[in-house]
Amino acid sequence: MMAYKITFRRGKRESFTKLWPCDLEAATAYALAQLPVQQRENGATSVSVVCERTGEVVFNSAEQPEVATV
């Protein structure tokens, strides 16, 4: 079984990290679902999922800034 490190960032600083011992699909689903929550709670602007065994970034996502309409 693989383990993935899910890291939420605010700019270049880590705001929250979680080790997720499961498959990649579940880790990315969790990361995407938690990004809005972490944004509200900790100001996170992006999330990455890294394979603990290889150190490879296997998923990366950033919140798109809201565009004000005039």
All heavy atoms as TSV, in Angstrom:
chain	resi	resn	atom	element	x	y	z
A	1	MET	N	N	0.843	-1.185	0.000
A	1	MET	CA	C	0.000	0.000	0.000
A	1	MET	C	C	0.887	1.247	0.000
A	1	MET	O	O	1.873	1.316	0.716
A	1	MET	CB	C	-0.918	0.020	1.221
A	1	MET	CG	C	-1.732	1.293	1.301
A	1	MET	SD	S	-2.916	1.306	2.640
A	1	MET	CE	C	-4.250	0.508	1.817
A	2	MET	N	N	0.484	2.206	-0.778
A	2	MET	CA	C	1.228	3.459	-0.865
A	2	MET	C	C	0.707	4.438	0.179
A	2	MET	O	O	-0.420	4.318	0.650
A	2	MET	CB	C	1.051	4.084	-2.254
A	2	MET	CG	C	1.618	3.253	-3.376
A	2	MET	SD	S	3.400	3.180	-3.349
A	2	MET	CE	C	3.785	4.792	-3.952
A	3	ALA	N	N	1.539	5.393	0.510
A	3	ALA	CA	C	1.125	6.481	1.392
A	3	ALA	C	C	1.440	7.786	0.673
A	3	ALA	O	O	2.441	7.896	-0.034
A	3	ALA	CB	C	1.864	6.413	2.716
A	4	TYR	N	N	0.561	8.746	0.866
A	4	TYR	CA	C	0.720	10.035	0.218
A	4	TYR	C	C	0.688	11.135	1.255
A	4	TYR	O	O	-0.073	11.080	2.212
A	4	TYR	CB	C	-0.390	10.259	-0.813
A	4	TYR	CG	C	-0.333	9.250	-1.920
A	4	TYR	CD1	C	-1.097	8.093	-1.861
A	4	TYR	CD2	C	0.508	9.436	-2.997
A	4	TYR	CE1	C	-1.024	7.145	-2.870
A	4	TYR	CE2	C	0.592	8.498	-4.004
A	4	TYR	CZ	C	-0.179	7.357	-3.942
A	4	TYR	OH	O	-0.088	6.415	-4.927
A	5	LYS	N	N	1.532	12.137	1.070
A	5	LYS	CA	C	1.565	13.296	1.953
A	5	LYS	C	C	0.797	14.408	1.251
A	5	LYS	O	O	1.148	14.816	0.142
A	5	LYS	CB	C	3.010	13.720	2.204
A	5	LYS	CG	C	3.144	14.930	3.095
A	5	LYS	CD	C	4.616	15.257	3.289
A	5	LYS	CE	C	4.792	16.531	4.045
A	5	LYS	NZ	N	6.211	16.904	4.141
A	6	ILE	N	N	-0.270	14.875	1.893
A	6	ILE	CA	C	-1.093	15.942	1.346
A	6	ILE	C	C	-0.700	17.230	2.064
A	6	ILE	O	O	-0.783	17.303	3.287
A	6	ILE	CB	C	-2.591	15.643	1.548
A	6	ILE	CG1	C	-2.946	14.317	0.870
A	6	ILE	CG2	C	-3.443	16.782	0.997
A	6	ILE	CD1	C	-4.337	13.824	1.194
A	7	THR	N	N	-0.247	18.210	1.306
A	7	THR	CA	C	0.221	19.462	1.884
A	7	THR	C	C	-0.582	20.630	1.336
A	7	THR	O	O	-0.647	20.829	0.120
A	7	THR	CB	C	1.719	19.684	1.575
A	7	THR	OG1	O	2.456	18.559	2.054
A	7	THR	CG2	C	2.235	20.949	2.238
A	8	PHE	N	N	-1.196	21.368	2.240
A	8	PHE	CA	C	-1.917	22.581	1.871
A	8	PHE	C	C	-0.981	23.758	2.127
A	8	PHE	O	O	-0.309	23.806	3.141
A	8	PHE	CB	C	-3.190	22.728	2.709
A	8	PHE	CG	C	-4.187	21.641	2.444
A	8	PHE	CD1	C	-4.171	20.479	3.193
A	8	PHE	CD2	C	-5.114	21.772	1.431
A	8	PHE	CE1	C	-5.077	19.461	2.945
A	8	PHE	CE2	C	-6.021	20.751	1.175
A	8	PHE	CZ	C	-6.008	19.601	1.934
A	9	ARG	N	N	-0.934	24.685	1.194
A	9	ARG	CA	C	-0.022	25.827	1.314
A	9	ARG	C	C	-0.771	27.142	1.210
A	9	ARG	O	O	-1.775	27.244	0.518
A	9	ARG	CB	C	1.032	25.796	0.213
A	9	ARG	CG	C	1.940	24.616	0.285
A	9	ARG	CD	C	3.053	24.719	-0.751
A	9	ARG	NE	N	3.891	23.548	-0.759
A	9	ARG	CZ	C	4.853	23.309	0.103
A	9	ARG	NH1	N	5.119	24.152	1.050
A	9	ARG	NH2	N	5.568	22.202	0.027
A	10	ARG	N	N	-0.217	28.112	1.912
A	10	ARG	CA	C	-0.673	29.493	1.790
A	10	ARG	C	C	0.535	30.255	1.255
A	10	ARG	O	O	1.482	30.516	2.005
A	10	ARG	CB	C	-1.117	30.052	3.128
A	10	ARG	CG	C	-1.651	31.469	3.029
A	10	ARG	CD	C	-2.244	31.916	4.313
A	10	ARG	NE	N	-1.164	32.222	5.260
A	10	ARG	CZ	C	-1.337	32.337	6.558
A	10	ARG	NH1	N	-2.520	32.137	7.091
A	10	ARG	NH2	N	-0.332	32.632	7.332
A	11	GLY	N	N	0.510	30.551	-0.035
A	11	GLY	CA	C	1.702	31.099	-0.667
A	11	GLY	C	C	2.772	30.027	-0.683
A	11	GLY	O	O	2.545	28.925	-1.164
A	12	LYS	N	N	3.933	30.320	-0.119
A	12	LYS	CA	C	5.019	29.327	-0.074
A	12	LYS	C	C	5.098	28.622	1.265
A	12	LYS	O	O	5.935	27.761	1.475
A	12	LYS	CB	C	6.352	30.009	-0.379
A	12	LYS	CG	C	6.414	30.509	-1.799
A	12	LYS	CD	C	7.773	31.040	-2.128
A	12	LYS	CE	C	7.785	31.483	-3.576
A	12	LYS	NZ	N	9.107	31.688	-4.088
A	13	ARG	N	N	4.219	28.967	2.206
A	13	ARG	CA	C	4.259	28.371	3.547
A	13	ARG	C	C	3.233	27.253	3.669
A	13	ARG	O	O	2.105	27.382	3.193
A	13	ARG	CB	C	3.973	29.436	4.596
A	13	ARG	CG	C	4.963	30.582	4.535
A	13	ARG	CD	C	4.666	31.518	5.627
A	13	ARG	NE	N	5.411	31.045	6.784
A	13	ARG	CZ	C	5.808	31.823	7.756
A	13	ARG	NH1	N	5.519	33.094	7.748
A	13	ARG	NH2	N	6.488	31.330	8.760
A	14	GLU	N	N	3.619	26.183	4.359
A	14	GLU	CA	C	2.684	25.086	4.622
A	14	GLU	C	C	1.685	25.538	5.675
A	14	GLU	O	O	2.060	26.080	6.701
A	14	GLU	CB	C	3.419	23.853	5.128
A	14	GLU	CG	C	4.233	23.169	4.078
A	14	GLU	CD	C	4.854	21.879	4.576
A	14	GLU	OE1	O	4.492	21.403	5.674
A	14	GLU	OE2	O	5.717	21.351	3.862
A	15	SER	N	N	0.396	25.308	5.399
A	15	SER	CA	C	-0.611	25.648	6.390
A	15	SER	C	C	-1.177	24.407	7.071
A	15	SER	O	O	-1.696	24.481	8.170
A	15	SER	CB	C	-1.738	26.470	5.753
A	15	SER	OG	O	-2.376	25.742	4.731
A	16	PHE	N	N	-1.073	23.234	6.407
A	16	PHE	CA	C	-1.586	21.996	6.998
A	16	PHE	C	C	-1.030	20.828	6.193
A	16	PHE	O	O	-0.954	20.897	4.971
A	16	PHE	CB	C	-3.117	21.990	6.939
A	16	PHE	CG	C	-3.745	20.766	7.535
A	16	PHE	CD1	C	-3.845	20.615	8.915
A	16	PHE	CD2	C	-4.252	19.761	6.740
A	16	PHE	CE1	C	-4.421	19.486	9.476
A	16	PHE	CE2	C	-4.841	18.632	7.285
A	16	PHE	CZ	C	-4.920	18.502	8.652
A	17	THR	N	N	-0.642	19.755	6.877
A	17	THR	CA	C	-0.135	18.553	6.210
A	17	THR	C	C	-0.801	17.329	6.817
A	17	THR	O	O	-1.031	17.272	8.016
A	17	THR	CB	C	1.397	18.447	6.388
A	17	THR	OG1	O	1.995	19.598	5.829
A	17	THR	CG2	C	1.950	17.217	5.708
A	18	LYS	N	N	-1.114	16.358	5.949
A	18	LYS	CA	C	-1.743	15.121	6.416
A	18	LYS	C	C	-1.121	13.958	5.661
A	18	LYS	O	O	-0.948	14.036	4.450
A	18	LYS	CB	C	-3.246	15.181	6.158
A	18	LYS	CG	C	-3.977	13.927	6.597
A	18	LYS	CD	C	-5.468	14.084	6.406
A	18	LYS	CE	C	-6.219	12.886	6.895
A	18	LYS	NZ	N	-6.477	12.868	8.310
A	19	LEU	N	N	-0.796	12.892	6.368
A	19	LEU	CA	C	-0.319	11.666	5.732
A	19	LEU	C	C	-1.533	10.800	5.441
A	19	LEU	O	O	-2.361	10.564	6.328
A	19	LEU	CB	C	0.657	10.942	6.651
A	19	LEU	CG	C	1.357	9.742	6.033
A	19	LEU	CD1	C	2.178	10.169	4.819
A	19	LEU	CD2	C	2.257	9.082	7.054
A	20	TRP	N	N	-1.665	10.347	4.213
A	20	TRP	CA	C	-2.845	9.627	3.778
A	20	TRP	C	C	-2.442	8.246	3.278
A	20	TRP	O	O	-1.925	8.114	2.177
A	20	TRP	CB	C	-3.518	10.437	2.655
A	20	TRP	CG	C	-4.881	9.998	2.341
A	20	TRP	CD1	C	-5.236	9.141	1.338
A	20	TRP	CD2	C	-6.090	10.378	2.980
A	20	TRP	NE1	N	-6.592	8.963	1.339
A	20	TRP	CE2	C	-7.138	9.717	2.334
A	20	TRP	CE3	C	-6.382	11.210	4.051
A	20	TRP	CZ2	C	-8.457	9.864	2.711
A	20	TRP	CZ3	C	-7.695	11.353	4.425
A	20	TRP	CH2	C	-8.718	10.696	3.760
A	21	PRO	N	N	-2.651	7.173	4.070
A	21	PRO	CA	C	-2.244	5.822	3.668
A	21	PRO	C	C	-3.340	5.122	2.855
A	21	PRO	O	O	-4.134	4.346	3.393
A	21	PRO	CB	C	-2.022	5.115	5.008
A	21	PRO	CG	C	-2.995	5.795	5.925
A	21	PRO	CD	C	-3.102	7.219	5.450
A	22	CYS	N	N	-3.404	5.441	1.570
A	22	CYS	CA	C	-4.441	4.834	0.727
A	22	CYS	C	C	-4.040	4.969	-0.729
A	22	CYS	O	O	-2.908	5.293	-1.030
A	22	CYS	CB	C	-5.780	5.502	0.975
A	22	CYS	SG	S	-5.762	7.227	0.484
A	23	ASP	N	N	-4.978	4.773	-1.626
A	23	ASP	CA	C	-4.662	4.890	-3.036
A	23	ASP	C	C	-4.675	6.349	-3.491
A	23	ASP	O	O	-5.187	7.230	-2.814
A	23	ASP	CB	C	-5.600	4.033	-3.884
A	23	ASP	CG	C	-7.060	4.450	-3.776
A	23	ASP	OD1	O	-7.348	5.492	-3.164
A	23	ASP	OD2	O	-7.909	3.740	-4.329
A	24	LEU	N	N	-4.084	6.571	-4.646
A	24	LEU	CA	C	-3.919	7.918	-5.177
A	24	LEU	C	C	-5.262	8.605	-5.428
A	24	LEU	O	O	-5.417	9.793	-5.136
A	24	LEU	CB	C	-3.103	7.868	-6.474
A	24	LEU	CG	C	-2.882	9.197	-7.183
A	24	LEU	CD1	C	-2.177	10.187	-6.270
A	24	LEU	CD2	C	-2.095	8.975	-8.460
A	25	GLU	N	N	-6.235	7.867	-5.930
A	25	GLU	CA	C	-7.544	8.458	-6.224
A	25	GLU	C	C	-8.205	9.003	-4.961
A	25	GLU	O	O	-8.758	10.091	-4.962
A	25	GLU	CB	C	-8.466	7.441	-6.916
A	25	GLU	CG	C	-8.030	7.078	-8.316
A	25	GLU	CD	C	-6.895	6.058	-8.349
A	25	GLU	OE1	O	-6.634	5.386	-7.317
A	25	GLU	OE2	O	-6.250	5.953	-9.398
A	26	ALA	N	N	-8.132	8.251	-3.882
A	26	ALA	CA	C	-8.718	8.708	-2.619
A	26	ALA	C	C	-7.952	9.903	-2.061
A	26	ALA	O	O	-8.558	10.842	-1.534
A	26	ALA	CB	C	-8.746	7.571	-1.599
A	27	ALA	N	N	-6.641	9.897	-2.193
A	27	ALA	CA	C	-5.824	11.014	-1.692
A	27	ALA	C	C	-6.136	12.298	-2.458
A	27	ALA	O	O	-6.294	13.359	-1.858
A	27	ALA	CB	C	-4.341	10.679	-1.799
A	28	THR	N	N	-6.242	12.214	-3.777
A	28	THR	CA	C	-6.541	13.419	-4.561
A	28	THR	C	C	-7.969	13.890	-4.324
A	28	THR	O	O	-8.218	15.098	-4.264
A	28	THR	CB	C	-6.296	13.201	-6.058
A	28	THR	OG1	O	-7.035	12.085	-6.505
A	28	THR	CG2	C	-4.827	12.998	-6.350
A	29	ALA	N	N	-8.899	12.956	-4.160
A	29	ALA	CA	C	-10.285	13.347	-3.876
A	29	ALA	C	C	-10.364	14.080	-2.540
A	29	ALA	O	O	-11.044	15.101	-2.413
A	29	ALA	CB	C	-11.191	12.118	-3.873
A	30	TYR	N	N	-9.657	13.575	-1.539
A	30	TYR	CA	C	-9.628	14.225	-0.234
A	30	TYR	C	C	-9.001	15.617	-0.350
A	30	TYR	O	O	-9.507	16.584	0.200
A	30	TYR	CB	C	-8.845	13.377	0.772
A	30	TYR	CG	C	-8.679	14.055	2.112
A	30	TYR	CD1	C	-9.691	14.005	3.060
A	30	TYR	CD2	C	-7.523	14.769	2.414
A	30	TYR	CE1	C	-9.551	14.642	4.282
A	30	TYR	CE2	C	-7.377	15.408	3.626
A	30	TYR	CZ	C	-8.400	15.343	4.560
A	30	TYR	OH	O	-8.255	15.990	5.762
A	31	ALA	N	N	-7.883	15.699	-1.063
A	31	ALA	CA	C	-7.183	16.979	-1.220
A	31	ALA	C	C	-8.089	18.018	-1.880
A	31	ALA	O	O	-8.182	19.156	-1.412
A	31	ALA	CB	C	-5.914	16.788	-2.042
A	32	LEU	N	N	-8.773	17.639	-2.949
A	32	LEU	CA	C	-9.667	18.577	-3.638
A	32	LEU	C	C	-10.855	18.974	-2.779
A	32	LEU	O	O	-11.269	20.134	-2.778
A	32	LEU	CB	C	-10.162	17.972	-4.951
A	32	LEU	CG	C	-9.168	18.010	-6.097
A	32	LEU	CD1	C	-9.706	17.233	-7.290
A	32	LEU	CD2	C	-8.856	19.443	-6.492
A	33	ALA	N	N	-11.404	18.023	-2.032
A	33	ALA	CA	C	-12.557	18.318	-1.176
A	33	ALA	C	C	-12.164	19.211	-0.005
A	33	ALA	O	O	-12.950	20.059	0.430
A	33	ALA	CB	C	-13.169	17.016	-0.655
A	34	GLN	N	N	-10.941	19.047	0.505
A	34	GLN	CA	C	-10.508	19.809	1.665
A	34	GLN	C	C	-9.926	21.179	1.332
A	34	GLN	O	O	-9.814	22.026	2.222
A	34	GLN	CB	C	-9.467	19.009	2.452
A	34	GLN	CG	C	-10.064	17.890	3.253
A	34	GLN	CD	C	-10.999	18.410	4.325
A	34	GLN	OE1	O	-10.622	19.230	5.149
A	34	GLN	NE2	N	-12.230	17.941	4.304
A	35	LEU	N	N	-9.570	21.429	0.060
A	35	LEU	CA	C	-8.957	22.710	-0.284
A	35	LEU	C	C	-9.848	23.901	0.076
A	35	LEU	O	O	-9.372	24.841	0.717
A	35	LEU	CB	C	-8.549	22.744	-1.756
A	35	LEU	CG	C	-7.815	24.012	-2.210
A	35	LEU	CD1	C	-6.595	24.287	-1.344
A	35	LEU	CD2	C	-7.426	23.895	-3.674
A	36	PRO	N	N	-11.152	23.903	-0.242
A	36	PRO	CA	C	-11.985	25.037	0.177
A	36	PRO	C	C	-12.092	25.171	1.696
A	36	PRO	O	O	-12.115	26.278	2.228
A	36	PRO	CB	C	-13.359	24.735	-0.435
A	36	PRO	CG	C	-13.124	23.720	-1.480
A	36	PRO	CD	C	-11.892	22.975	-1.088
A	37	VAL	N	N	-12.116	24.050	2.409
A	37	VAL	CA	C	-12.179	24.064	3.875
A	37	VAL	C	C	-10.892	24.655	4.435
A	37	VAL	O	O	-10.923	25.525	5.312
A	37	VAL	CB	C	-12.402	22.635	4.431
A	37	VAL	CG1	C	-12.322	22.628	5.945
A	37	VAL	CG2	C	-13.728	22.080	3.942
A	38	GLN	N	N	-9.754	24.194	3.928
A	38	GLN	CA	C	-8.468	24.704	4.397
A	38	GLN	C	C	-8.281	26.169	4.010
A	38	GLN	O	O	-7.625	26.920	4.720
A	38	GLN	CB	C	-7.318	23.861	3.831
A	38	GLN	CG	C	-7.246	22.480	4.419
A	38	GLN	CD	C	-7.000	22.494	5.912
A	38	GLN	OE1	O	-6.223	23.279	6.421
A	38	GLN	NE2	N	-7.668	21.608	6.635
A	39	GLN	N	N	-8.881	26.560	2.893
A	39	GLN	CA	C	-8.802	27.963	2.496
A	39	GLN	C	C	-9.521	28.843	3.518
A	39	GLN	O	O	-9.008	29.874	3.934
A	39	GLN	CB	C	-9.409	28.169	1.112
A	39	GLN	CG	C	-9.267	29.598	0.619
A	39	GLN	CD	C	-9.863	29.795	-0.762
A	39	GLN	OE1	O	-10.779	29.083	-1.154
A	39	GLN	NE2	N	-9.347	30.746	-1.488
A	40	ARG	N	N	-10.707	28.407	3.951
A	40	ARG	CA	C	-11.465	29.162	4.959
A	40	ARG	C	C	-10.755	29.163	6.310
A	40	ARG	O	O	-10.671	30.187	6.969
A	40	ARG	CB	C	-12.861	28.572	5.123
A	40	ARG	CG	C	-13.848	28.988	4.082
A	40	ARG	CD	C	-15.268	28.614	4.478
A	40	ARG	NE	N	-15.418	27.223	4.893
A	40	ARG	CZ	C	-15.656	26.208	4.075
A	40	ARG	NH1	N	-15.760	26.401	2.787
A	40	ARG	NH2	N	-15.794	24.999	4.550
A	41	GLU	N	N	-10.277	28.008	6.743
A	41	GLU	CA	C	-9.710	27.867	8.082
A	41	GLU	C	C	-8.280	28.388	8.204
A	41	GLU	O	O	-7.927	28.964	9.219
A	41	GLU	CB	C	-9.751	26.398	8.515
A	41	GLU	CG	C	-11.156	25.882	8.730
A	41	GLU	CD	C	-11.182	24.418	9.124
A	41	GLU	OE1	O	-10.107	23.795	9.256
A	41	GLU	OE2	O	-12.293	23.892	9.291
A	42	ASN	N	N	-7.448	28.147	7.191
A	42	ASN	CA	C	-6.025	28.458	7.297
A	42	ASN	C	C	-5.504	29.369	6.202
A	42	ASN	O	O	-4.308	29.644	6.154
A	42	ASN	CB	C	-5.201	27.157	7.276
A	42	ASN	CG	C	-5.570	26.232	8.400
A	42	ASN	OD1	O	-5.766	26.674	9.523
A	42	ASN	ND2	N	-5.692	24.950	8.114
A	43	GLY	N	N	-6.369	29.774	5.276
A	43	GLY	CA	C	-5.929	30.623	4.179
A	43	GLY	C	C	-5.162	29.890	3.099
A	43	GLY	O	O	-4.422	30.501	2.330
A	44	ALA	N	N	-5.324	28.567	3.012
A	44	ALA	CA	C	-4.597	27.775	2.008
A	44	ALA	C	C	-5.000	28.210	0.601
A	44	ALA	O	O	-6.160	28.483	0.326
A	44	ALA	CB	C	-4.891	26.291	2.196
A	45	THR	N	N	-4.015	28.279	-0.280
A	45	THR	CA	C	-4.276	28.658	-1.665
A	45	THR	C	C	-3.958	27.536	-2.646
A	45	THR	O	O	-4.338	27.603	-3.802
A	45	THR	CB	C	-3.441	29.902	-2.058
A	45	THR	OG1	O	-2.063	29.620	-1.819
A	45	THR	CG2	C	-3.878	31.110	-1.252
A	46	SER	N	N	-3.250	26.485	-2.180
A	46	SER	CA	C	-2.935	25.364	-3.059
A	46	SER	C	C	-2.754	24.091	-2.242
A	46	SER	O	O	-2.602	24.128	-1.023
A	46	SER	CB	C	-1.664	25.644	-3.864
A	46	SER	OG	O	-0.552	25.735	-3.003
A	47	VAL	N	N	-2.793	22.969	-2.963
A	47	VAL	CA	C	-2.600	21.670	-2.318
A	47	VAL	C	C	-1.752	20.805	-3.246
A	47	VAL	O	O	-1.857	20.906	-4.474
A	47	VAL	CB	C	-3.946	20.982	-1.998
A	47	VAL	CG1	C	-4.739	20.678	-3.257
A	47	VAL	CG2	C	-3.740	19.716	-1.192
A	48	SER	N	N	-0.891	19.996	-2.651
A	48	SER	CA	C	-0.116	19.041	-3.439
A	48	SER	C	C	-0.170	17.684	-2.753
A	48	SER	O	O	-0.306	17.593	-1.537
A	48	SER	CB	C	1.331	19.494	-3.618
A	48	SER	OG	O	1.965	19.613	-2.374
A	49	VAL	N	N	-0.080	16.641	-3.570
A	49	VAL	CA	C	-0.047	15.272	-3.072
A	49	VAL	C	C	1.279	14.681	-3.526
A	49	VAL	O	O	1.595	14.674	-4.713
A	49	VAL	CB	C	-1.231	14.443	-3.619
A	49	VAL	CG1	C	-1.154	13.005	-3.128
A	49	VAL	CG2	C	-2.557	15.068	-3.228
A	50	VAL	N	N	2.065	14.210	-2.554
A	50	VAL	CA	C	3.408	13.689	-2.826
A	50	VAL	C	C	3.465	12.228	-2.400
A	50	VAL	O	O	3.013	11.881	-1.299
A	50	VAL	CB	C	4.469	14.504	-2.051
A	50	VAL	CG1	C	5.857	13.918	-2.254
A	50	VAL	CG2	C	4.430	15.961	-2.455
A	51	CYS	N	N	4.020	11.380	-3.247
A	51	CYS	CA	C	4.223	9.973	-2.916
A	51	CYS	C	C	5.309	9.881	-1.856
A	51	CYS	O	O	6.414	10.391	-2.043
A	51	CYS	CB	C	4.620	9.196	-4.160
A	51	CYS	SG	S	4.986	7.460	-3.820
A	52	GLU	N	N	5.011	9.265	-0.728
A	52	GLU	CA	C	5.980	9.143	0.364
A	52	GLU	C	C	7.167	8.266	-0.024
A	52	GLU	O	O	8.273	8.485	0.433
A	52	GLU	CB	C	5.310	8.562	1.610
A	52	GLU	CG	C	4.556	9.583	2.416
A	52	GLU	CD	C	5.481	10.574	3.099
A	52	GLU	OE1	O	6.210	10.185	4.028
A	52	GLU	OE2	O	5.490	11.739	2.677
A	53	ARG	N	N	6.950	7.276	-0.863
A	53	ARG	CA	C	8.024	6.359	-1.228
A	53	ARG	C	C	9.029	6.998	-2.186
A	53	ARG	O	O	10.228	6.883	-2.007
A	53	ARG	CB	C	7.459	5.090	-1.873
A	53	ARG	CG	C	8.537	4.067	-2.175
A	53	ARG	CD	C	8.012	2.830	-2.838
A	53	ARG	NE	N	6.952	2.209	-2.060
A	53	ARG	CZ	C	6.113	1.319	-2.534
A	53	ARG	NH1	N	6.195	0.949	-3.794
A	53	ARG	NH2	N	5.187	0.797	-1.769
A	54	THR	N	N	8.522	7.708	-3.214
A	54	THR	CA	C	9.409	8.243	-4.245
A	54	THR	C	C	9.710	9.730	-4.084
A	54	THR	O	O	10.664	10.235	-4.662
A	54	THR	CB	C	8.790	8.043	-5.639
A	54	THR	OG1	O	7.594	8.824	-5.735
A	54	THR	CG2	C	8.516	6.584	-5.914
A	55	GLY	N	N	8.854	10.447	-3.349
A	55	GLY	CA	C	9.019	11.888	-3.216
A	55	GLY	C	C	8.487	12.668	-4.401
A	55	GLY	O	O	8.617	13.887	-4.473
A	56	GLU	N	N	7.861	11.972	-5.342
A	56	GLU	CA	C	7.341	12.597	-6.552
A	56	GLU	C	C	6.008	13.294	-6.280
A	56	GLU	O	O	5.131	12.758	-5.606
A	56	GLU	CB	C	7.136	11.523	-7.622
A	56	GLU	CG	C	6.551	12.039	-8.908
A	56	GLU	CD	C	6.273	10.922	-9.900
A	56	GLU	OE1	O	6.515	9.743	-9.588
A	56	GLU	OE2	O	5.787	11.244	-10.991
A	57	VAL	N	N	5.863	14.515	-6.799
A	57	VAL	CA	C	4.586	15.213	-6.717
A	57	VAL	C	C	3.668	14.566	-7.748
A	57	VAL	O	O	3.947	14.589	-8.944
A	57	VAL	CB	C	4.734	16.724	-7.010
A	57	VAL	CG1	C	3.375	17.404	-7.024
A	57	VAL	CG2	C	5.649	17.377	-5.989
A	58	VAL	N	N	2.567	13.961	-7.282
A	58	VAL	CA	C	1.677	13.245	-8.185
A	58	VAL	C	C	0.396	14.017	-8.468
A	58	VAL	O	O	-0.356	13.664	-9.373
A	58	VAL	CB	C	1.336	11.838	-7.633
A	58	VAL	CG1	C	2.575	10.953	-7.652
A	58	VAL	CG2	C	0.759	11.918	-6.242
A	59	PHE	N	N	0.161	15.088	-7.713
A	59	PHE	CA	C	-1.024	15.923	-7.930
A	59	PHE	C	C	-0.758	17.295	-7.345
A	59	PHE	O	O	-0.139	17.413	-6.297
A	59	PHE	CB	C	-2.252	15.302	-7.256
A	59	PHE	CG	C	-3.494	16.122	-7.412
A	59	PHE	CD1	C	-4.206	16.116	-8.594
A	59	PHE	CD2	C	-3.932	16.930	-6.377
A	59	PHE	CE1	C	-5.339	16.896	-8.744
A	59	PHE	CE2	C	-5.073	17.705	-6.516
A	59	PHE	CZ	C	-5.775	17.686	-7.707
A	60	ASN	N	N	-1.232	18.327	-8.046
A	60	ASN	CA	C	-1.067	19.688	-7.570
A	60	ASN	C	C	-2.266	20.494	-8.050
A	60	ASN	O	O	-2.678	20.360	-9.200
A	60	ASN	CB	C	0.232	20.275	-8.138
A	60	ASN	CG	C	0.676	21.499	-7.399
A	60	ASN	OD1	O	0.116	21.856	-6.380
A	60	ASN	ND2	N	1.688	22.143	-7.909
A	61	SER	N	N	-2.833	21.305	-7.175
A	61	SER	CA	C	-3.983	22.124	-7.549
A	61	SER	C	C	-3.924	23.433	-6.776
A	61	SER	O	O	-3.500	23.463	-5.622
A	61	SER	CB	C	-5.291	21.395	-7.229
A	61	SER	OG	O	-6.393	22.196	-7.592
A	62	ALA	N	N	-4.376	24.501	-7.416
A	62	ALA	CA	C	-4.424	25.809	-6.763
A	62	ALA	C	C	-5.818	26.390	-6.935
A	62	ALA	O	O	-6.449	26.209	-7.982
A	62	ALA	CB	C	-3.385	26.743	-7.367
A	63	GLU	N	N	-6.281	27.068	-5.893
A	63	GLU	CA	C	-7.552	27.778	-5.987
A	63	GLU	C	C	-7.398	28.907	-6.979
A	63	GLU	O	O	-6.424	29.650	-6.926
A	63	GLU	CB	C	-7.939	28.372	-4.626
A	63	GLU	CG	C	-8.724	27.448	-3.743
A	63	GLU	CD	C	-10.104	27.143	-4.268
A	63	GLU	OE1	O	-10.860	28.060	-4.633
A	63	GLU	OE2	O	-10.438	25.954	-4.306
A	64	GLN	N	N	-8.338	29.017	-7.863
A	64	GLN	CA	C	-8.318	30.133	-8.802
A	64	GLN	C	C	-8.831	31.379	-8.083
A	64	GLN	O	O	-9.865	31.314	-7.422
A	64	GLN	CB	C	-9.194	29.828	-10.017
A	64	GLN	CG	C	-8.735	28.629	-10.801
A	64	GLN	CD	C	-7.358	28.811	-11.379
A	64	GLN	OE1	O	-6.994	29.880	-11.836
A	64	GLN	NE2	N	-6.554	27.761	-11.304
A	65	PRO	N	N	-8.131	32.491	-8.215
A	65	PRO	CA	C	-8.636	33.702	-7.568
A	65	PRO	C	C	-9.965	34.120	-8.173
A	65	PRO	O	O	-10.161	33.968	-9.379
A	65	PRO	CB	C	-7.553	34.750	-7.840
A	65	PRO	CG	C	-6.736	34.187	-8.950
A	65	PRO	CD	C	-6.918	32.686	-8.949
A	66	GLU	N	N	-10.847	34.566	-7.319
A	66	GLU	CA	C	-12.153	35.004	-7.807
A	66	GLU	C	C	-11.981	36.314	-8.553
A	66	GLU	O	O	-11.319	37.230	-8.091
A	66	GLU	CB	C	-13.137	35.175	-6.654
A	66	GLU	CG	C	-13.493	33.853	-6.014
A	66	GLU	CD	C	-14.534	34.034	-4.929
A	66	GLU	OE1	O	-15.262	35.028	-4.961
A	66	GLU	OE2	O	-14.596	33.165	-4.062
A	67	VAL	N	N	-12.604	36.402	-9.719
A	67	VAL	CA	C	-12.511	37.601	-10.533
A	67	VAL	C	C	-13.741	38.448	-10.253
A	67	VAL	O	O	-14.871	37.973	-10.360
A	67	VAL	CB	C	-12.425	37.242	-12.035
A	67	VAL	CG1	C	-12.395	38.498	-12.882
A	67	VAL	CG2	C	-11.219	36.363	-12.274
A	68	ALA	N	N	-13.499	39.680	-9.871
A	68	ALA	CA	C	-14.618	40.599	-9.602
A	68	ALA	C	C	-15.213	41.052	-10.935
A	68	ALA	O	O	-14.487	41.440	-11.856
A	68	ALA	CB	C	-14.133	41.805	-8.806
A	69	THR	N	N	-16.500	40.947	-11.063
A	69	THR	CA	C	-17.165	41.427	-12.274
A	69	THR	C	C	-17.702	42.815	-12.031
A	69	THR	O	O	-18.220	43.116	-10.952
A	69	THR	CB	C	-18.308	40.476	-12.678
A	69	THR	OG1	O	-19.199	40.342	-11.588
A	69	THR	CG2	C	-17.744	39.107	-13.069
A	70	VAL	N	N	-17.554	43.634	-13.019
A	70	VAL	CA	C	-17.990	45.025	-12.877
A	70	VAL	C	C	-19.251	45.237	-13.662
A	70	VAL	O	O	-19.491	44.714	-14.673
A	70	VAL	CB	C	-16.885	45.992	-13.400
A	70	VAL	CG1	C	-17.350	47.430	-13.288
A	70	VAL	CG2	C	-15.621	45.737	-12.640
